[in-house]
Amino acid sequence: MGTRGRTVFALFLQALFVSWFVEGGSAQKVYNASGVRGRKVAGSGCNLFQGKWVTDPSYPLYESRDCPFIDPEFDCQKYGRPDRGYLKYAWKPDSCNLPRFDGIDLLTRWRGKKIMFVGDSLSLNQWQSLSCMLYASVRNSKTYHAKNGLLSSVTFEDYGVTLYLYHTTYLVDIAREKIGRVLKLDSIQGGNAWKGMDMLIFNTWHWWTHKGKSQPWDYVQDGSKIYKDMDRLTAFYRGLTTWARWVDQNVDPSKTRVFFQGISPTHYQGKDWNSGSKNCMGEQQPLTGSAYPAGLPPAAIIVNRVLSTMKVPVYLLDITTLSQLRKDAHPSAYSGGHSGTDCSHWCLPGLPDIWNQLLYAALVM
């Protein structure tokens, strides 16, 4: 497929997105299709992901100074964030009560099991959050922290539960070849490390939009064709379809629970939430209500569509909209490992703790 062919395919894919909007009546309706799959798992017809943020003085669930697993880039309090109000928000679904996170219960239910987060630095964010939440629940329990290449782990030895993190920016492969670094949209060699887990939580999107010096590949390969670049939503769709095929071929749903972390939003454009702010810097409160002015990102629609085609049940942690409302929850300038203003990742403690509370609810409700 030459340049013209790729352009035609990109236009076709965009037209397909429009048709998905029309079929569902709105982006929200289309996106919630996978939420229905999730609600069936959770039971009682409850949509955990439709609701609003409310203040709760019992939060946070832990303090960053008490958790040994937090990287400097997420430790906003240590690196000078002056306010604490962002730590005092709980998520309240409209149609049911969200169960309080119970770390001892989770460790007991998953005794002897292996849980793996697979993805980029947003998976790191969530993995460190859950490690801290469990650590705060069983402070006297022995833990073992290890890192070996792309794989990190925290083991709660008294329960035999290990939380793994496998770092991969795209889920599909980047290979070093004679021409340079090639993003291979139809290849997942790293998947062998994901096998044998009792729970898998996948994530990707953050890196698909990176260009220039921050782009970690030189060419992209789609089938037998190699290109210098291609439409990023098209590439994401192709790569995610490869991941879906891998899950369908390699995961036994009777032995392994599979989750997909929804698209984690950024807050680099104040106009997205009808503000004159340049970005998330200085934001101290979430948006009120349950809708985000800019709507859902197109990547969320792609995730929803790909999940709907899969044979293996995958529970979508539909965190996009509820996270869009949290313009106040980023490290911004208060990061020990990120230069500039970080409106992509999230402070710990903070929003990822709610993601894990929702994960816990999906497991127990």
TIROKE-914245 format. One record per residue (C-alpha): residue in three letters; chain; x, y, z. Coordinates in steps of 0.5 Angstrom, whole numbers. Example, Ala and Ser with C-alpha at 12.3 -4.5 7.8 and 13.67 -1.06 7.14 Angstrom:
<marpas>
    r  c      u      v      w
  ALA  A     25     -9     16
  SER  A     27     -2     14
</marpas>
This chain:
<marpas>
    r  c      u      v      w
  MET  A      0      0      0
  GLY  A      3      7     -2
  THR  A      2     14      0
  ARG  A     -4     14     -3
  GLY  A     -7      8     -1
  ARG  A     -5      9      7
  THR  A     -9     16      6
  VAL  A    -15     12      3
  PHE  A    -15      7      9
  ALA  A    -14     13     14
  LEU  A    -20     17     11
  PHE  A    -24     10     11
  LEU  A    -22      9     18
  GLN  A    -24     16     20
  ALA  A    -31     15     16
  LEU  A    -32      9     20
  PHE  A    -31     12     27
  VAL  A    -37     17     24
  SER  A    -41     11     23
  TRP  A    -40      8     30
  PHE  A    -42     15     32
  VAL  A    -48     15     28
  GLU  A    -50      8     30
  GLY  A    -50      9     37
  GLY  A    -53     16     37
  SER  A    -47     19     41
  ALA  A    -40     18     42
  GLN  A    -42     17     50
  LYS  A    -47     11     47
  VAL  A    -42      8     43
  TYR  A    -36      8     48
  ASN  A    -41      5     54
  ALA  A    -42     -1     49
  SER  A    -36     -4     53
  GLY  A    -39     -1     59
  VAL  A    -45     -6     59
  ARG  A    -40    -12     58
  GLY  A    -37     -9     65
  ARG  A    -43     -8     68
  LYS  A    -45    -15     67
  VAL  A    -39    -17     70
  ALA  A    -40    -13     76
  GLY  A    -48    -15     77
  SER  A    -54    -11     79
  GLY  A    -54     -7     73
  CYS  A    -49     -2     76
  ASN  A    -45      3     72
  LEU  A    -39      4     76
  PHE  A    -36      9     71
  GLN  A    -42     14     71
  GLY  A    -42     19     77
  LYS  A    -39     25     80
  TRP  A    -33     27     85
  VAL  A    -35     28     92
  THR  A    -31     30     98
  ASP  A    -29     25    103
  PRO  A    -25     27    109
  SER  A    -23     20    110
  TYR  A    -18     20    104
  PRO  A    -13     19    102
  LEU  A    -12     11    103
  TYR  A     -5     12    105
  GLU  A      1     18    105
  SER  A      6     18    100
  ARG  A     12     18    105
  ASP  A      9     11    108
  CYS  A     10      8    102
  PRO  A     17      5     99
  PHE  A     14      4     92
  ILE  A     13     11     89
  ASP  A     17     14     84
  PRO  A     19     21     85
  GLU  A     15     23     78
  PHE  A      9     22     82
  ASP  A     10     24     89
  CYS  A      7     31     89
  GLN  A      7     32     96
  LYS  A     15     31     97
  TYR  A     16     35     91
  GLY  A     13     41     94
  ARG  A      5     41     92
  PRO  A      3     46     97
  ASP  A     -5     44     97
  ARG  A     -8     37     99
  GLY  A    -15     38     97
  TYR  A    -14     34     91
  LEU  A    -13     28     96
  LYS  A    -20     29     99
  TYR  A    -24     27     93
  ALA  A    -28     20     92
  TRP  A    -32     17     86
  LYS  A    -39     16     87
  PRO  A    -43     12     82
  ASP  A    -50     15     80
  SER  A    -53      8     81
  CYS  A    -50      4     86
  ASN  A    -45      5     92
  LEU  A    -38      4     91
  PRO  A    -35     -1     96
  ARG  A    -29      1    100
  PHE  A    -23     -2     98
  ASP  A    -21     -7    103
  GLY  A    -13     -9    102
  ILE  A    -14    -15    106
  ASP  A    -20    -18    103
  LEU  A    -16    -17     96
  LEU  A    -10    -21     98
  THR  A    -14    -26    101
  ARG  A    -19    -27     95
  TRP  A    -12    -28     91
  ARG  A     -8    -31     95
  GLY  A     -2    -35     92
  LYS  A     -4    -31     85
  LYS  A      0    -27     80
  ILE  A     -3    -20     78
  MET  A      0    -17     72
  PHE  A      0    -10     69
  VAL  A      2     -9     62
  GLY  A      3     -2     59
  ASP  A      7      4     59
  SER  A      8      9     65
  LEU  A      0     10     66
  SER  A      1      2     68
  LEU  A      7      4     72
  ASN  A      2      9     76
  GLN  A     -3      4     77
  TRP  A      1     -1     79
  GLN  A      5      3     84
  SER  A     -2      6     87
  LEU  A     -4     -1     88
  SER  A      2     -3     91
  CYS  A      1      2     96
  MET  A     -6      1     97
  LEU  A     -4     -6     99
  TYR  A      2     -4    103
  ALA  A     -2      1    107
  SER  A     -7     -5    109
  VAL  A     -2    -10    111
  ARG  A      4     -6    114
  ASN  A      6    -12    118
  SER  A      7    -16    112
  LYS  A     13    -18    109
  THR  A     14    -15    102
  TYR  A     19    -16     97
  HIS  A     21    -11     91
  ALA  A     25    -13     85
  LYS  A     26    -11     78
  ASN  A     29    -14     72
  GLY  A     29    -11     65
  LEU  A     22     -9     63
  LEU  A     19    -13     69
  SER  A     18    -11     76
  SER  A     15    -14     82
  VAL  A     12    -13     89
  THR  A     11    -19     93
  PHE  A      6    -20     99
  GLU  A     10    -26    102
  ASP  A      5    -27    107
  TYR  A     -1    -28    102
  GLY  A      4    -31     96
  VAL  A      1    -25     92
  THR  A      5    -22     87
  LEU  A      4    -15     83
  TYR  A      8    -15     77
  LEU  A      9     -9     72
  TYR  A     11    -11     65
  HIS  A     14     -4     61
  THR  A     11     -4     54
  THR  A     10      3     51
  TYR  A      5      0     45
  LEU  A      4     -7     47
  VAL  A      6     -9     40
  ASP  A     14    -10     38
  ILE  A     19     -5     37
  ALA  A     25     -8     33
  ARG  A     32     -6     32
  GLU  A     33     -7     24
  LYS  A     38     -5     19
  ILE  A     34      1     17
  GLY  A     33      3     25
  ARG  A     28      2     30
  VAL  A     21     -1     27
  LEU  A     14     -1     30
  LYS  A     11     -7     28
  LEU  A      4     -7     28
  ASP  A      3    -14     27
  SER  A      8    -17     32
  ILE  A      8    -19     40
  GLN  A     14    -22     41
  GLY  A     14    -20     49
  GLY  A      7    -23     50
  ASN  A     11    -30     53
  ALA  A     12    -26     59
  TRP  A      5    -25     60
  LYS  A      3    -32     60
  GLY  A      1    -36     66
  MET  A     -2    -30     70
  ASP  A     -8    -30     74
  MET  A    -10    -23     72
  LEU  A     -8    -18     67
  ILE  A     -9    -11     66
  PHE  A     -7     -8     60
  ASN  A     -6     -1     57
  THR  A     -3      3     51
  TRP  A     -4     10     48
  HIS  A      0     15     51
  TRP  A      6     14     46
  TRP  A      2     13     40
  THR  A      2     20     39
  HIS  A      9     22     40
  LYS  A     13     25     35
  GLY  A     20     28     34
  LYS  A     25     26     39
  SER  A     20     23     44
  GLN  A     18     18     38
  PRO  A     22     11     40
  TRP  A     21      9     33
  ASP  A     24     11     26
  TYR  A     19      7     22
  VAL  A     13      3     22
  GLN  A     11     -4     19
  ASP  A      4     -6     17
  GLY  A      4    -13     15
  SER  A     10    -13      9
  LYS  A     10     -6      8
  ILE  A     14     -1     12
  TYR  A     13      7     12
  LYS  A     16     13     15
  ASP  A     10     15     19
  MET  A      2     13     18
  ASP  A     -4     16     21
  ARG  A     -3     15     29
  LEU  A    -11     13     30
  THR  A    -10      8     24
  ALA  A     -4      5     27
  PHE  A     -7      5     34
  TYR  A    -13      1     31
  ARG  A     -8     -4     28
  GLY  A     -4     -5     34
  LEU  A     -9     -6     38
  THR  A    -13    -11     34
  THR  A     -6    -15     34
  TRP  A     -6    -15     42
  ALA  A    -14    -17     41
  ARG  A    -12    -23     37
  TRP  A     -6    -25     42
  VAL  A    -11    -25     48
  ASP  A    -16    -29     44
  GLN  A    -11    -34     42
  ASN  A     -7    -34     49
  VAL  A    -11    -33     55
  ASP  A    -16    -38     58
  PRO  A    -21    -34     61
  SER  A    -23    -40     66
  LYS  A    -16    -39     69
  THR  A    -14    -31     68
  ARG  A    -18    -25     69
  VAL  A    -17    -20     63
  PHE  A    -18    -12     64
  PHE  A    -16     -6     60
  GLN  A    -15      0     63
  GLY  A    -19      6     59
  ILE  A    -15     12     56
  SER  A    -12     16     61
  PRO  A    -13     23     59
  THR  A     -9     29     59
  HIS  A    -10     36     61
  TYR  A     -5     41     57
  GLN  A    -11     45     53
  GLY  A    -15     49     58
  LYS  A    -20     50     53
  ASP  A    -22     43     53
  TRP  A    -26     44     60
  ASN  A    -28     51     58
  SER  A    -22     55     62
  GLY  A    -17     60     60
  SER  A    -12     56     63
  LYS  A     -6     54     59
  ASN  A     -6     47     62
  CYS  A     -7     43     69
  MET  A     -2     48     73
  GLY  A     -5     51     79
  GLU  A    -12     47     78
  GLN  A    -14     45     85
  GLN  A    -21     42     84
  PRO  A    -25     37     79
  LEU  A    -30     39     75
  THR  A    -37     39     77
  GLY  A    -42     34     74
  SER  A    -41     28     70
  ALA  A    -39     30     63
  TYR  A    -33     33     60
  PRO  A    -34     39     55
  ALA  A    -29     37     50
  GLY  A    -32     30     50
  LEU  A    -29     23     49
  PRO  A    -22     22     45
  PRO  A    -22     18     39
  ALA  A    -18     13     42
  ALA  A    -23     11     47
  ILE  A    -28      9     41
  ILE  A    -23      5     38
  VAL  A    -21      1     45
  ASN  A    -29      0     45
  ARG  A    -30     -2     38
  VAL  A    -24     -7     39
  LEU  A    -26    -10     45
  SER  A    -33    -11     43
  THR  A    -30    -16     37
  MET  A    -26    -21     42
  LYS  A    -28    -28     44
  VAL  A    -24    -27     51
  PRO  A    -28    -23     56
  VAL  A    -24    -17     57
  TYR  A    -27    -12     63
  LEU  A    -26     -5     61
  LEU  A    -24      0     67
  ASP  A    -28      6     64
  ILE  A    -24     11     67
  THR  A    -23     16     61
  THR  A    -29     21     63
  LEU  A    -28     20     71
  SER  A    -21     22     70
  GLN  A    -22     28     65
  LEU  A    -26     31     70
  ARG  A    -20     31     75
  LYS  A    -16     37     72
  ASP  A    -13     38     79
  ALA  A    -10     31     80
  HIS  A     -3     31     76
  PRO  A      4     33     78
  SER  A      4     39     74
  ALA  A     11     42     76
  TYR  A     11     38     83
  SER  A     15     32     80
  GLY  A     22     29     82
  GLY  A     23     26     75
  HIS  A     19     30     70
  SER  A     22     36     67
  GLY  A     17     42     65
  THR  A      9     41     67
  ASP  A      7     34     67
  CYS  A     -1     34     66
  SER  A     -1     27     63
  HIS  A      1     23     69
  TRP  A     -2     23     76
  CYS  A      0     24     83
  LEU  A      0     19     88
  PRO  A     -4     18     93
  GLY  A     -9     21     88
  LEU  A    -13     19     82
  PRO  A    -10     12     80
  ASP  A    -12     10     87
  ILE  A    -20     10     85
  TRP  A    -18      6     79
  ASN  A    -16      1     83
  GLN  A    -22      2     88
  LEU  A    -26      1     81
  LEU  A    -22     -5     80
  TYR  A    -23     -8     86
  ALA  A    -31     -7     86
  ALA  A    -31    -10     79
  LEU  A    -28    -17     82
  VAL  A    -32    -17     88
  MET  A    -39    -14     87
</marpas>
